[in-house]
C-alpha cells in the first residue's frame, strides 16, 4: 500500500492543493479519467465541508487528508478538528425549484459525495469528524 498525507489550514484556497493532489494520486494509481474527476469532486466537497462546517473556518485548525492506494482501491480520509456532527441523512433527494427556494440543500454536499464514491463512512466525536471515502477500480467490480 502507498500513502500520501496532507495537512492544510482551514482556509478555502488550500482546498485546491488537495484537489490537485487527488487528481495526481488517482492518475498515478491508474484510475480512469472519469473516476479521477469523481475523486476530485468528492474530495473537494469533503474538504470544503471540513473547513466550513467542521472547523468553522478557524484557521488555527487543520484539515488532514490521507490517500491510501492499494491494488483495488483508493481510500481517502478527511479529518477535521471540529466539535463533531449529528447523523447525516444522505437519502436521495428530489432537487427542484421548490426545494432550492425552501433551502433544503443543507447536507447536499454529503449527498453529492455519496453519489460520487463507491462507499463511505463517517465517524464523529467531540474531537472532530473523519470522513472515509473509497473508490474501487471499475474493472475489479465486474
C-alpha positions, 0 to 999 in steps of 0.5 A: 500500500502507498500513502500520501498525507496532507495537512492544510489550514482551514482556509478555502484556497488550500482546498485546491492543493488537495484537489490537485493532489487527488487528481495526481494520486488517482492518475498515478494509481491508474484510475480512469479519467472519469473516476479521477474527476469523481475523486476530485469532486468528492474530495473537494466537497469533503474538504470544503465541508471540513473547513466550513462546517467542521472547523468553522473556518478557524484557521488555527485548525487543520484539515488532514487528508490521507490517500491510501492506494492499494491494488483495488482501491483508493481510500481517502480520509478527511479529518477535521478538528471540529466539535463533531456532527449529528447523523447525516441523512444522505437519502436521495433527494428530489432537487427542484425549484421548490426545494432550492427556494425552501433551502433544503440543500443543507447536507447536499454536499454529503449527498453529492459525495455519496453519489460520487464514491463507491462507499463511505463512512463517517465517524464523529466525536467531540474531537472532530469528524473523519470522513472515509471515502473509497473508490474501487477500480471499475474493472475489479467490480465486474 
